[in-house]
């Protein structure tokens, strides 16, 4: 962010204790920015983030004292949302996924409408699931929305964020792919079977995996904050999308383990129900806006990304998965 900054910024992060939000908050603070984290659990946030950040309690629905944090802020970054793949998609779970994203975003935008000195930009998380299941040519930000639950969820989520444009804010909708890091997201769950010589792709294997190293995603979010000409959707993925088979083969090679035991699609459907579709289908997504805007990825290729995360310590790196909770 220093490449663009003209001084310290006041940044509000909703969902600032999660897999993406916590390192973003800490890194921004180290760079001299004044960060406020909106959280449901004040005590937990204080333990995770330490005393250098301001913490305001909110529930993702109601007005309250937390709204004062928005007054005079330079940027709001909304990462709130329950993890998509944490549990089977029961009707109750789907409602929780919806409310923790759509309703939380609506709550933020309502609060922004009541501020006298509004932020310049809202960076709002979204997902590449908005494109639906797809294959073939890479999808850029201009591709139309697809069908299915994740596509409908992402469209509603982005629609609430877009309302902030009528308030005069620059709105960026950051569509996350599979975020790779050692302490959350999908990767730690994949490491255990590979370390036990039981790793292999989720079938059919030819579905595309559009991934991004967490550090690149943090950099991309901060780049979007500091780049005034950027607005609208941005695909938060690396340039090097791969198939599921290639992803698992590369992971096995980095770990020094085989990738030979495929996970049948029907077994996932039995175990996970509708959630299994998020793993057995995919999207081949390209970060066109980032590349055309001059953003430089640290880890554009999968091998280098995985080596940085798990290659330094093949036996222990990332072996203790975190929940990856992105809280409203």
Helices and strands as residue ranges (DSSP letters): E 10-14, H 21-30, E 34-39, H 42-49, E 54-57, G 65-70, E 75-78, H 91-98, I 99-103, H 104-113, E 121-127, G 128-131, H 149-162, G 163-167, E 170-176, E 178-181, E 184-185, H 187-195, E 208-209, E 211-213, H 214-226, E 232-236, E 242-243, H 244-255, H 265-272, G 273-276, H 277-280, H 288-292, H 302-306, I 307-311
